[in-house]
Amino acid sequence: MRSALEPPAGARARRLPLGSAIAVALLFALAGCASGGSGVVHNSFFTIAYDPGSVRAAMSRAPLLVESYGSPAAGLTAETISQATVQALRQHGALWFPRNYTASAPDAGNGPYHLRIAYGVPKSFDRQRLCSSDMGPDALEKARGQDDDASTRALASFCRGETTLGTAEGAPASGAQVGSAAFSEFVGRLARAVMPRHNPERDDDCLFRVCD
């Protein structure tokens, strides 16, 4: 599975004009600065099976199920985290999809997709496991080591059944309170990274322009 920034196998490098290269560099620099207030998303990966058109159609028919695991801070209930996550997605989720999210499996019905987000993730936890059927409330704790108590790692996986279509990883801003504007903006950024408008594995031109 390639990174969104990794060129396709066998692809020839293409040079951008100097002015365009400078503009692209400035764009990424500004994007990095803009993420500082609410947190940062530092990488994402996709498979060729991620089809934004099919996702848009599914979310037009029924809400997308959002499942939350772990906690970004101590003393929070699973219900509080789940509600804050869904509300953040409704406010800051991708504009290219209907902002139609739910934490209720009955409300989501039998939709093919679901989004899973985990907070306070131990460093040894494999993000590919997030879509698996054995993912549950205790999965993160079983992977937690002595150095993971203060982990701010957040993972998002976009799933079709147990198949991982895309993943994104980052961390909210230090001290961001669940339900705050900073927390909500970070969750939205994480979701936009894992559910982009274009799949870079399908669109080679995404290497040289913004395709989120």
C-alpha positions, 0 to 999 in steps of 0.5 A: 500500500503506497503513501498518498505522496509516493509516486506510482510504480514505474511513473516518470518524475515530472518537473514543475515550473519554478513558479509552480514549485514555489507555490506548491511549497508555500501551499504546504507550508501554510497548510502546516501552519493552519493545522497548529491551532487544533492539531496535526494530521501527519500521514494517510494511506489508501487502497485502490478500492476507495471510491469517493463516488460510491461513498457519496452515494451511500451517504446520500441514502443513509447516515455513515456509522461512526465508531469511536474507541479510546479516549483523548483525555481521562475521565470521559465516558464512551458516550461523551466521546462518541457524541463529540466525534459525530458532532465534530464530523457534522460541523467540520467533515468533508464538504464533498460528502453529505455530512450525514453521520451517526453513532447509532448502528440501527440508524446507519442500517446496512450501509457498506461503509463505516468510519472508525476513530481511535484516541490515545492509541498506543504506539504498538497498535497496528492501525490496520487492525482498526477495521477488524471484527475483533476491534473493541473497547479493550483492544487499545488497553491490551496494546498499551505499554508503560510509556503509552499513558500520555499518548495523543496518537489518533487514528482513523480508518475508513472501512468496508466491512473488515477491509481497510480502504484508507487510514489517517493518523495525527494528534489533537492540539495539546490541552484541546478539550473534547467538544471544544472548537479545537477538538472538533476542527481536528476531528474534521481534519482527520476525517477529511484526510481519510475520506478525500475527494479524490483517491490518489491511488486512482488519480496520478495527477494528485501527486502534483496538485491538492486532491483533498 
